[in-house]
Amino acid sequence: MKLFVAMLGTETNTFSPIPCGENLWKSTIYHCRGDADADAPPVIQGLKAILTEVVEQRGWDLDFGICTFAQPASLTPCAVYEELRDQLLADIKASGQVDAVLLIMHGAMMAEGYDDCEGDVLEKVRDLVGAEVPIGAELDLHCHLTDKMLENATALIGYKEFPHVDSLDRLLELYPILMDAAEGKIVPEMSIFRCHIAGLMHTTKEPMRSFVDGLVAEETHEKVLNAWLGHGFPYGDHPESGAVMVVVTDGDRNLGDEIAERLGRKLFEIRKEVVHVSETMAECLDQAEKAKEYPITIADTGDNAGGGAASDSTFFIKEMMERGLENVAVAPLWDPVAVTICQDAGLNSRLKLRIGGKLGRASGSPVDVEATVVGLVDNVQGDMGGIKVEYGNCAAIKIHLAGKDSLLPEDGLDVVLTQHRMQGLTPNIFSDLGIDPLQKRILVVKSTQHFHAGFAPISKQVLYAGDVGLLPGNPLNISYEKADTSKLWPFVEDPFRDD
């Protein structure tokens, strides 16, 4: 028997100024069926090795199709999406007889003319392989869980954690469900409950932490194969937006429906405690300045590349310069031109440099600084739940305030410039460039929550700023057109009134 695996996904921010075009797909993760494994990105090599081992232990064959994933941005052009989708379908045809299909997707991909790319792919895969072949997809919890996706999939399994430290765990839960279904050992049934909630929910703090632990506890029931919560992606203007509770059972739809509704209504009861609303930049800096112990990490959530922002906004840099704050650091600022200039000037060179503010109003305006190049490193990597990501070539600069020349660590404002657009994930984005994050008063990290796993352990306090940049820290400040806000809290107090 044969398991076919492919990857096609991105997280579409419909408010982003950056098109998710061919260059972005091919520069993030892109590996075609038939390409040499040695030429695959490290994440694909690792994925193939893990799945090959566990699938072959069950006496199955494994075949991979296209594996591609794009850094979050705006809509994928129609022609680009259709080419990627059609390549995936062609790969299934070329594989011959397949007994199960596993797709690694996101759940919030949108393209020109396609609000529901995952639903479209799943529908066409279903048409291709027939009604009897199990089809499953691993999804990011920030997904739009659509009726078309549910109609065409045998099992949809999503991440439980935000930050996403469990992506491999969830994948290793999905493949045996599909193989067991193909062998006739189980009959997966999916139950959902739409919770009518919009917003971000951090699973690192209570009461959301206990809610996620409760999902795991439900899986101890012999008939419950999986339970997870699709949080929804608030920065994708989608007709089927909002949080959805999902329960997969072995042939017991009534049980799944009961659990999904019970948990979904429980989530709604605690909605005001779990939906995160960020503070302002000024409020976060005021708190950080008053703190007695350091470092204080502030998440610049409005400029998170992982949510489709440019990661080049200058609001924090300008504000800290105006306040005269020193012994502070910011990362990562996407500015490949400035990186090249720093490389050409060389380490310890003093420059008049214009940085950031390239992609529009949400990026702020460029900042002219006098700075010294204090770090130059090629091919810097970050880590997101065990997945290596690429920052490319990076430069660290120390911005001199009030004409000072000092290069001491406690003086000036340090900024890490990156070649590739990527959010801040782990403290090595500073330390690899020679900046000791433990010695800084304030660390500003351009991320929403994925930074938390790496930075919380070294921080005396973690703060979230969300009033500046592309990604509003309050869902009420998002200008939806397609999303039905009459059925979503916090836009209405009782979205269940018409259910």
TORZA-426248 format. One record per atom (N, C-alpha, C): residue in one letter; x, y, z. Coordinates in steps of 0.02 Angstrom, whole numbers, plus 50000, padded with zeros to 5 digits. Layout:
N
AXYZ ...
***
This chain:
499
M500434994050000 M500005000050000 M500445006250000 K500165011749976 K500575017749966 K500245023949996 L500655027850033 L500455034250060 L500775039650017 F500375044149991 F500635049849952 F500625056049996 V501185059649996 V501265065650038 V501475071549995 A501165077250007 A501375083449973 A501265089350020 M501595094950005 M501535100950046 M501365106850000 L500855110550019 L500665116649983 L500305121250031 G500635126650049 G500305131050097 G500635137750106 T500235142450129 T500465148850153 T499905151950194 E500065157050233 E499575160550273 E499465167350241 T498875168350212 T498745174350173 T498475180050216 N498845185450219 N498615191550250 N498345196050195 T497685196650191 T497385200350136 T497505207850141 F497795210150196 F497945217250204 F498675218850190 S499065213750174 S499785214650163 S499915217850095 P500435222150090 P500615225150026 P501075220649984 I501235214750010 I501735210449977 I501385204749940 P501405204549874 P501095198949838 P501465192449851 C501085186949856 C501385180349867 C501525177149799 G502005179749764 G502145177749696 G502655172049690 E502835170449630 E503265164749615 E503935165349652 N504225171249653 N504875172049687 N504825170349761 L504285172449793 L504215171049864 L504135163649878 W503725160149837 W503645152949846 W504315149449838 K504675151149785 K505295147449771 K505865149249818 S505815154949850 S506365156949896 S506225154749968 T505625152249982 T505475149950050 T505605142550055 I505125138450034 I505225131150029 I504945128949963 Y505355125749923 Y505125123549857 Y505535117549835 H505195111849828 H505545105749807 H505045101549767 C505225099749706 C504775096149661 C504895088649664 R504365084949647 R504425077749641 R504935076149587 G505395071849604 G505915070049556 G506565073749568 D506545079449604 D507165082849622 D507565078649671 A508215079149668 A508645075249712 A508515077249785 D508475072249829 D508365073549900 D508915077949929 A509515077149903 A510085081049928 A510005088449914 D509595090149863 D509485097149846 D508885100149883 A508535096149921 A507935098549957 A508135102950015 P507705107750033 P507825111750094 P507885107050154 P508265108850205 P508355104450263 P507705102050294 V507195106450297 V506565104350328 V506245098750288 I506315098750222 I506025093550181 I506425087050188 Q507085087650191 Q507495081750202 Q507315078350268 G507235082350320 G507065079550385 G506375076450385 L505905079750352 L505215077150348 L505205070450312 K505555070050256 K505575063750218 K505885058150259 A506415059750294 A506745054550333 A506295051750388 I505945056250423 I505505054050477 I504925049950451 L504585052550400 L503995049050374 L504185042450340 T504735042350305 T504955036150273 T505045030650325 E505365032350380 E505505027350432 E504855024650462 V504395029050481 V503805026650516 V503315023250469 V503275025550407 V502815022450359 V503065015650337 E503705015050324 E503985008650303 E503955003550358 Q503965005750421 Q503895001050477 Q503214997450475 R502725000550443 R502074997550437 R501994993650372 G502534993250335 G502514989350272 G502204993150214 W502144999650220 W501885003850166 W502455006950125 D502275008850064 D502735012950024 D502545020250033 L503025024650020 L502925031850029 L503145035449965 D502735040049942 D502915043949883 D502775051349897 F503255055549881 F503185062749892 F503055066349827 G502585071149829 G502485075749774 G502815082349789 I502575087649758 I502855094249768 I502805096149842 C503325099349867 C503335101849936 C503525109249934 T503045113549946 T503185120749942 T502765124449994 F503075129550022 F502755133650072 F503025140750066 A502595145750068 A502815152650059 A502745156550123 Q503245160850135 Q503205165550191 Q502565169550185 P502185170450239 P501545174150234 P501605180950201 A501115182250158 A501075188550122 A500345189350101 S500235193250049 S499555194450024 S499345188749977 L498845190049935 L498575184849892 L499095182049845 T499045175449832 T499455172249780 T499125173749713 P499505175949664 P499205177049597 P498865170749572 C498315171549536 C497925165849513 C498345160749475 A498735163149427 A499125158649385 A499635154749426 V499935157949476 V500425154549518 V500095149149559 Y499525150849590 Y499165145849630 Y498965139849587 E498655141249530 E498405135749488 E498975131249464 E499555134249451 E500125130249429 E500365125649486 L500395128349547 L500605124249604 L500095118649618 R499455120449618 R498925115449629 R498945110049576 D499005112049513 D498985107149459 D499605102749460 Q500175105449484 Q500765101249491 Q500665095949544 L500335097749599 L500185092949651 L499735087349624 L499225089249586 L498775084249557 L499135079849507 A499575082849467 A499965078849419 A500425073949454 D500675075949512 D501115071549550 D500725065449576 I500105066549597 I499695060849619 I499575056049561 K499415058749503 K499315054549445 K499945050549428 A500515053849431 A501145050549415 A501325045249466 S501075045849527 S501225040949579 S500875034249568 G500355034349526 G499985028149514 G499465026849567 Q499355020649585 Q498865018949635 Q499095021249704 V498705025749735 V498855027849804 V498285025649849 D498455023749910 D497955021149957 D497765026250010 A498155031550017 A497995037050063 A498395043150041 V498115048950054 V498435055350035 V498495059650097 L499105061950111 L499235066450167 L499505073050140 L499155078450153 L499355085050129 L499555089450188 I500135092450183 I500355097250233 I500185104150206 M499705107350239 M499445113650213 M499465118950269 H499095124250261 H499035129150314 H498315129950336 G497875131250289 G497175132350305 G496955139450297 A497425144050284 A497245151150275 A497555153850211 M497615149550160 M497885151750096 M497325154450052 M497445160350024 M496965163349978 M497345165749916 A497015165349859 A497315167449796 A496825171749758 E497055175049707 E496605179049665 E496075174449635 G495445175649652 G494905171549628 G494755165449670 Y495145164349723 Y495055158449766 Y495095160649839 D494525160949873 D494535162349944 D494745156249985 D494645150349956 D494745144049993 D495195139449953 C495845140849954 C496315136749915 C496345129549940 E496345128750007 E496375121950034 E495755117950015 G495175121150019 G494565117649998 G494585115749925 D494845120249884 D494895118849812 D495365113049799 V495945112949833 V496425107449824 V496115100849847 L495825100849906 L495535094649933 L494975092049888 E494575096449861 E494035094449817 E494305091049753 K494825094049725 K495105091249663 K495495084749676 V495815084249734 V496135077949752 V495615072549762 R495055074249794 R494515069449804 R494245067049737 D494135071649691 D493895069749625 D494385065049589 L495025066049603 L495545062149569 L495605055149598 V495615054449664 V495745047949694 V495115043949710 G494545047249709 G493925043649722 G493705044149795 A493095041749806 A492775042549872 A493065038249926 E493385032649908 E493605027749958 E494305028949986 V494705032949952 V495395034049975 V495405039350030 P495675037750088 P495715042750142 P496165048650123 I495915054550135 I496295060750122 I496325064650187 G496925066550208 G497005070450268 G497445076450257 A497365081450299 A497795087350295 A497995089550365 E498635091250371 E498865094550433 E498795102050422 L498505105450471 L498365112550465 L498675116550522 D498845122650508 D499015127450560 D498365129150598 L498425130450662 L497815132150700 L497525138850678 H497925143050644 H497675149350618 H497385148250548 C496875144050544 C496585142150480 C495865144650476 H495625145150414 H494905146050402 H494635139150386 L494275136250432 L494035129350422 L493375129750384 T493395127950320 T492825129050277 T492415122650267 D491795123650245 D491355117950231 D491655113550175 K491955116650125 K492235112750070 K492825108450094 M493235111050140 M493775107150167 M493505101050205 L492995102250245 L492705096850285 L492355091550241 E492045093750188 E491685089150144 E492145084350107 N492765086650094 N493205082750050 N493775079250086 A493845080450150 A494385077250188 A494105071650232 T494515066650243 T494355061250290 T494515063450361 A495075066850369 A495285069350435 A495705075650426 L495545080750464 L495935086850467 L496215087450538 I496875087950543 I497205088450609 I497595094950610 G497485098950662 G497835105350667 G498275105750729 Y498725110650728 Y499145111850786 Y498715113450846 K498965111850905 K498635113750967 K498965119750999 E499595121050983 E499985125951021 E500125132350981 F500115137951016 F500325144350989 F500755147751041 P501425147551033 P501805146250972 P501785138950950 H501905137850885 H501815131350854 H502425126850866 V502465124250926 V503015119750944 V502845112450932 D502245111150905 D501995104350900 D501825102050829 S502105105350779 S501915103750710 S502105096550692 L502685094250713 L502885087350698 L502445082450737 D502285083950799 D501855079550838 D501185078450804 R500895083850778 R500245083350746 R500285079250682 L500825080050645 L500925076150584 L500965068750600 L501305067150654 L501385060150674 L500745057250703 E500255061550718 E499595059050737 E499155057850676 L499275061750622 L498835061250564 L498975055050521 Y499615053550508 Y499755048250459 Y499465041450480 P499495039450546 P499205032950563 P498445032850557 I498125038650567 I497395038950558 I497225037250486 L497585040150439 L497455038950368 L497605031750349 M498155029150374 M498345022250357 M497865017250389 D497675018450451 D497185014050483 D496515014150446 A496315020050422 A495695020550385 A495745016750320 A496325017250286 A496415013650223 A496415006050233 E496645003850291 E496664996650305 E496014994150336 G495524998650343 G494874996650368 G494844995650443 K495334998250479 K495354997350552 K494925002450589 I494835008450558 I494435013650589 I494025017150535 V493515020850557 V493105024850512 V493085032050540 P493565036350519 P493585043050547 P492955047050530 E492705050450582 E492135055050575 E492345061750604 M492215067150568 M492395073750592 M491775077550617 S491835080250677 S491305084550705 S491595091450718 I491195096550706 I491435103350718 I490905107350757 F491145112650788 F490705117550820 F491005124450808 R490635128750774 R490885135450759 R490775139850820 C491335142550846 C491325146050910 C491165153450903 H491175156150842 H490995163150829 H491445168050867 I492095166550867 I492575170850901 I493115172850851 A493305179250851 A493855181650810 A494405184350856 G495025182850840 G495575185450879 G496115180250891 L496675182450920 L497245178150934 L497195175651006 M497375169251015 M497345166151082 M498005162751096 H498375165251145 H499015162451164 H498915156251208 T499225150851189 T499145144651229 T499665144051284 T500075149251293 T500595149051345 T500345151551412 K499745154251415 K499505156951478 K498795154651492 E498605155051555 E497935153051576 E497415158451556 P496795156351544 P496535149451548 P496605145351484 M496945148251434 M497005144551371 M497455138451379 R497945138951423 R498385133251434 R497985127151458 S497535128251505 S497135122751530 S496635120251478 F496395124851437 F495925122751385 F496265117951337 V496875119451316 V497245114951271 V497395108251305 D497585108551368 D497695102351405 D497055098151407 G496475101551410 G495845097951409 G495715094451343 L495955097351287 L495895093951222 L496275087351222 V496875087551251 V497285081451255 V496925076251298 A496615078451352 A496265073851396 A495685070451361 E495335074051316 E494785071051279 E495025065251235 E495645065551214 E495905060451169 E496045053851204 T495975053751269 T496055047351305 T495445042851297 H494885045651273 H494295041551258 H494455036951199 E494275030651204 E494475025851153 E494195027451084 K493665031251080 K493365032951016 K493595039750988 V493955043551028 V494175050251006 V494885049650977 L494935050850912 L495585050450878 L495975056850885 N495625062550887 N495985068950891 N495485074450908 A495725079450946 A495325085350962 A495775091450959 W495555096450923 W495955102550917 W495505108550903 L495795114450914 L495425120650902 L495755124550845 G495365125850792 G495585130450741 G495425137550765 H495945141450778 H495835148150805 H495555153050754 G495675151650690 G495535156450638 G496125161150628 F496155164450570 F496695169250557 F496385176150549 P496445180450599 P496095186750597 P496325191550542 Y496925190450514 Y497175195150464 Y497045192750393 G496635187550386 G496395185450321 G495655186950317 D495455191450273 D494745193350267 D494375187950229 H494075183350265 H493795177150236 H493065176350255 P492645174050209 P491935173150225 P491785168150281 E492235163450293 E492115158350345 E492615159150403 S492705165350423 S493175166950477 S492915164550544 G493375163850591 G493185162450660 G493435155850686 A493435155250752 A493685149250786 A493205143350776 V493495137350768 V493095131250757 V493385125650799 M492965122350837 M493165116450875 M493085110350831 V493605106050829 V493605100150786 V493745093850828 V493335088850819 V493425082350852 V493375076850800 V493875072550797 V493875066850751 V493775060550793 T493255056850777 T493115050650813 T493155044650766 D493175038950797 D493145032650759 D492425030450755 G492095032850702 G491415030650688 G490885032650737 D491005037850777 D490505039850827 D490365047350821 R489985049050770 R489835056050756 R489465059450813 N489005055850844 N488635058750900 N489095060750957 L489565056450973 L490045058051026 L490465064051006 G490695064150944 G491095069750920 G490715076250923 D490085076050902 D489675082150903 D489595084750974 E489485080151021 E489385082151092 E490015085351119 I490595082351106 I491215085051132 I491375091751100 A491295092151034 A491445098350999 A491025104151024 E490375102951034 E489945108451058 E490115110151131 R490225105151172 R490385106451242 R491025110651249 L491535108751212 L492165112451216 L492105119251183 G491735119551127 G491655125951093 G491285131051135 R490765128751171 R490395133351214 R490815135251276 K491225130651298 K491675132351354 K492165137851333 L492425137251271 L492875142451246 L492515149151243 F491895149151220 F491535155451215 F491435158551284 E491345154451335 E491245156951402 E491865160751427 I492455158551406 I493075161551431 I493385166251378 R492995168051328 R493265171851271 R493615178251291 K493335181851340 K493635188251360 K494295187451395 E494415181551421 E495045180251455 E495575177451407 V495365174151353 V495855170751310 V496025174651246 V495575178951222 V495735182851162 V496205188451182 H496795188451152 H497325193051171 H497225199851138 V497265205151177 V497265211951152 V497905215251175 S498305217551127 S498955220351142 S498915227251173 E499455229151207 E499525235951232 E499825240351177 T499905246651191 T500215251151143 T500975251051150 M501305253451098 M502035253951101 M502255258351159 A501915264051168 A502105268651222 A502015265351290 E501465261751300 E501335258451363 E501875253251378 C502065249451327 C502575244351337 C503255247351354 L503435252651320 L504085255851334 L504075259251402 D503515262051421 D503465265051489 D503585259751542 Q503265253951535 Q503355248551583 Q504075246151584 A504365245351524 A505045242851520 A505545247651552 E505435254151543 E505885259151572 E505855259051648 K505275257451675 K505195257551748 K505425251051781 A505535245951741 A505715239351768 A506375239651806 K506425235551857 K507035235251898 K507495229551877 E507205224651842 E507605218951820 E507535218251744 Y508075215951713 Y508085215451640 Y508365208651619 P508275206751555 P507955210551500 P507195210151501 I506895215251472 I506175215351458 I506105214251382 T505715209351363 T505595208151292 T504915211051272 I504915215051220 I504305217851193 I504195215051123 A503625212051113 A503455209451046 A503155215051005 D503475216550949 D503205221350901 D502725217350856 T502135215950882 T501675211350848 T501395214150783 G501385220750777 G501115223750717 G501545222950656 D502175220950667 D502645220350610 D502925213350605 N502485208450616 N502695201450614 N502685198750543 A503275197050517 A503315194050450 A502925187650446 G502875183950502 G502505177650503 G501765178550496 G501525184750500 G500815186150489 G500695190150426 G501225190950385 G501155194450321 G501415201550320 A501675204050377 A501945210750378 A502645210950347 A502895217050337 A503535217750302 A504135216550348 S504055217450412 S504605216950460 S505125222450447 D504895228150423 D505355233750411 D505105240150443 S504635239750490 S504365245850519 S504865249050567 T504825255550571 T505315259450609 T505025262850671 F504405261350687 F504065264850742 F504445264250808 F504655258150825 F505005257050888 F505695260450887 I506035259950831 I506705263050827 I506655270550837 K506175273650803 K506095280950810 K505925282850881 E505455279250911 E505225280950978 E505795280151029 M506175274751023 M506725273751071 M507275278851060 M507395280850998 M507895286150986 M507655292751016 E507015294351009 E506745300551036 E506775300551112 R506695294651142 R506725294151215 R507445293851240 G507915293051194 G508615292451214 G508775285951248 L508405280751233 L508515274251266 L509155270951238 E509555268351284 E510165264851264 E510175257951297 N510645253951275 N510695246951296 N510055243251279 V509805244651218 V509195241451192 V509355238551123 A508955233751101 A509085230551037 A508435228651002 V508445228950936 V507865227350894 V508055222150842 A507625217250831 A507735212250778 A507085208750762 P507035206250701 P507455207650642 P507135213150600 L507535217550573 L507305222750527 L507495220750457 W506985219550415 W507115217150346 W507345223050304 D507965222950284 D508245228250241 D508855225450205 P508735221450151 P509305218450115 P509785223550085 V509535229450067 V509975234550039 V510465236950092 A510215238250151 A510645240450206 A511145234950225 V510925228650223 V511395223150237 V511975223250188 T511825224150124 T512355224250074 T512835230150085 I512555235850102 I512985241750116 I513445240350175 C513175237250227 C513585235650286 C514135230650267 Q513965225750226 Q514465220850204 Q515025224250165 D514825228750121 D515335232250081 D515775236850123 A515475239950173 A515865244350217 A516325240450262 G516085234750287 G516495230450329 G516375231550403 L516595226650442 L516525226750514 L516885232750544 N516565235950594 N516825241650630 N516825248150590 S516515248050531 S516465254150491 S515895258450517 R516015264950517 R515495269650538 R515165272450475 L514495272450476 L514115274250417 L513555279150433 K513375283050382 K512725286450383 K512275282050341 L511765279350374 L511365273950344 L510625275650349 R510245274050296 R509515274650297 R509235267550302 I508825266450354 I508575259650366 I507815259450372 G507525253750351 G506825252250361 G506345256750324 G505695255850338 G505185260150312 G505095259950237 K505145253950207 K505135253450133 K504455251750103 L504015248350141 L503435245050111 L502775248650119 G502775254950139 G502155258650143 G502015261350212 R501395263750222 R501225267150284 R501315262750345 A501155256350338 A501215251850396 A501935250650416 S502405252750373 S503115252050389 S503405258250420 G503025263650423 G503305269950445 G503755272850391 S504145277850408 S504595280950359 S505315278750374 P505755278950324 P506455276950336 P506775281450389 V507265278550423 V507615282250476 V508345283150454 D508575289350458 D509285290850444 D509675290650509 V510195286450511 V510565285550573 V511315286050559 E511675287550612 E512405286650613 E512535280450654 A512865275650623 A512935269150655 A513605265950639 T513805261250680 T514405257250668 T514185250050657 V514485246850607 V514345239850593 V514705235650646 V514325232250688 V514615228450744 V514545220950734 G514215218850681 G514155211650668 G513985210250596 L514315205250567 L514165203050499 L514205195450498 V513645192150482 V513625184850481 V513205182650421 D513465177850383 D513095175050327 D512665169150350 N512105168350316 N511685162350324 N511475161050396 V511185166050427 V510935165350495 V510275161450493 Q510185156950541 Q509575152950544 Q509215154050610 G508555153150608 G508155153050668 G507815146350675 D507465145350730 D507135138950743 D506415140150764 M505955136950729 M505245137450746 M504975130350756 G504945128350819 G504695121750835 G505085116150803 G505745116950798 G506165111850768 G506275112750693 I505935117550663 I506015118950592 I506495124750583 K507015123650544 K507515128850532 K507255133750480 V507325140150494 V507125145350447 V507725149850433 E507705153250375 E508285156850351 E508195164350355 Y508665167750388 Y508695174950387 Y509165177450332 G509555172950304 G510045175050254 G510635178650285 N510955182750246 N511515186750272 N511245192350317 C511585193450372 C511345198350421 C511905203050442 A511695209050462 A512155213950489 A511865216850553 A512295218150601 A512095221550662 A512415228450663 I512015233450677 I512275240250682 I512125243150751 K512575247350774 K512455251050836 K512315258250816 I511705260550830 I511515267450815 I511775271850871 H512155276950852 H512445281550902 H511945287150916 L511775288150979 L511315293250998 L511675299551021 A511415305351003 A511685311851024 A512425312551008 G512625309650952 G513305310550929 G513825306550966 K513625301951010 K514105297951048 K514475293051001 D515075291351020 D515485286750980 D515575279951012 S515335279051073 S515495272951111 S515225266751077 L515635261451079 L515435254851054 L515325249951111 L515305252451173 L515175248051229 L514475245051223 P514385238851244 P513725235551237 P513155239451267 E513295243051323 E512745246551357 E512565253251325 D512925255251274 D512795261651241 D512435260551174 G512055265551154 G511745265451088 G511155260651082 L510915260151021 L510335256051005 L510545251150951 D510535244750966 D510765239650919 D510175237150877 V510295236350812 V509785233950766 V510085228450723 V509725222850717 V509925217450672 V509545218050606 L509925218850552 L509645219450485 L509695212650450 T509165210650414 T509165204150382 T509065204550307 Q509335199550272 Q509245199050200 Q508555196350182 H508315191450221 H507665188350208 H507155190850259 R506535191350237 R505985193450280 R505765187550324 M505875188150388 M505725182750434 M505615185750504 Q505155182950542 Q505025185450609 Q505585183350657 G505615186750714 G506075184850766 G505835178650803 L506265173750811 L506065167350840 L506445165650904 T507095165550900 T507505163450956 T508055168650969 P508335168851029 P508825174051046 P509455174151003 N509565168750965 N510165168750923 N510145174050868 I509545176850855 I509515182250806 I509925188250831 F510025188650896 F510465193650925 F511165190750936 S511205185150970 S511865182650992 S512305180650933 D512025178050879 D512435176250821 D512785182350792 L512505188250803 L512795194450777 L513225198050829 G513355194650885 G513795197450936 G513445201750987 I512775201750988 I512395205551037 I512155200751092 D512335202051153 D512145197651209 D511445199651233 P510925195751218 P510255197851238 P510155198151313 L510535194351350 L510465194251423 L510695200751455 Q511105204551420 Q511385210651448 Q510985216851428 K510475216051387 K510095221851363 K509525223451411 R509375229951415 R508805232051455 R508155230051420 I508115231451356 I507505230251318 I507675226751253 L507315221451239 L507365217951174 L506695218851138 V506705221651079 V506105222251038 V506155217050983 V505675212450982 V505685206850935 V505075207350890 K505175207350825 K504625207750777 K504315200850769 S503795199650808 S503465193150808 S502805193950846 T502355189350838 T501725189450875 T501745184950936 Q501975178650926 Q501995173950982 Q502525168650973 H502755167350912 H503245162050902 H503905163450937 F504035169750953 F504635171550990 F504615168851062 H504015167551087 H503925166451159 H504325160551185 A504335155051146 A504685149051169 A505425150451181 G505715154751140 G506425156151147 G506585161951194 F506155166951196 F506315173051234 F506025173151305 A505455169951315 A505165170151383 A505645167451436 P506015161951423 P506465159451474 P507035164151494 I507215168851450 I507765173451466 I507525180351488 S506865181351488 S506595187951501 S506295188451571 K506375194251601 K506055195551665 K505315197151656 Q505145199551596 Q504455201051580 Q504375201051504 V503795198851480 V503635199051409 V503035203451399 L503095208351354 L502555213051339 L502375212551265 Y501765214551249 Y501525214151180 Y501265220951158 A501575223751106 A501355230151078 A501015228951011 G500425231851001 G500065230350939 G499675236250910 D499885242350926 D499515248150900 D499815251150838 V500415248950819 V500745251550759 V500945245850713 G500935247050648 G501115241850601 G500505239150564 L500615233850526 L500095231050483 L499585226850520 L499785223750576 L499355218850609 L499075221850674 P498445224250674 P498165227150734 P498135222250792 G498305224550851 G498295220250910 G497615219350940 N497105222550911 N496415221950934 N495985220150874 P495625214550874 P495235212650816 P494735217850794 L494495222050840 L494015227150823 L494305232450776 N494965232650771 N495295237550728 N495465234850659 I495215228850643 I495335225850577 I494745227450532 S494885230150473 S494355232450427 S494145226850380 Y493675222750404 Y493425217150364 Y492915219350312 E492915215750256 E492405216550204 E492045210050191 K492415204450187 K492115197950173 K491885194250236 A492245195050289 A492065191550352 A491395194050377 D490975189450399 D490315191250425 D490385192850499 T490525199250514 T490645201250583 T490005201050625 S489415200450593 S488795199850631 S488755193150667 K489215188450649 K489225181850681 K489875180750720 L490215186150735 L490865185450769 L490905190050830 W491085187050888 W491285191050945 W492015192950935 P492245199050948 P491925204250989 P491525209450950 F491405208250886 F491025213150848 F490295213350870 V490035207550892 V489365207250923 V489425203250987 E489015204951036 E489075201651101 E488785194651100 D488245193451059 D487925186951059 D487865184350987 P488405181650960 P488375179150891 P487975172750883 F487755169650938 F487365163450934 F486615164650928 R486415170950927 R485705172450930 R485305169450873 D485625168750813 D485255166150756 D485395158750743 D485805155450786 D485965148350776 D485365143950792 
***
